Amino acid sequence: MSLPEGEVTLSAGAAEDEISTPAWLPPELIELFERVWRELPAFPDRRTAGNVWSRHVHPWSRRTLEALPLPTRQLNGRACFERRAFLEYGFRRIVDAPSVRGGRAA
């Protein structure tokens, strides 16, 4: 069954593969954001998201991702994130993390 030509329209967010980095992202993280963006599918499941994030940024297990306050979609029985929401949440945590000075107290 095919749809009539006039009824198929693309929404404003149809260019999902186009990378647009968040304005709040520091310049030193832009390249990393783009690299992770290119490797993730549009709707990664927890295992895929955890593997890609761990390979490029820092270790995050799929079990940790279960607790993230992100909207998910059930696709083929798997909880999948939207790529943009997942990356913005992860990089926001990096930007907001406090800088801690290590070493012995004098």
Secondary structure, DSSP 4 states (H G I P E B T S, - for coil): ----GGG----GGG-TTS----TTS-HHHHHHHHHHHHHS-SS-BHHHHHHHHHHHTS---HHHHTTS---EEEETTEEEE-HHHHHHHHHHHHHHSPP---S---
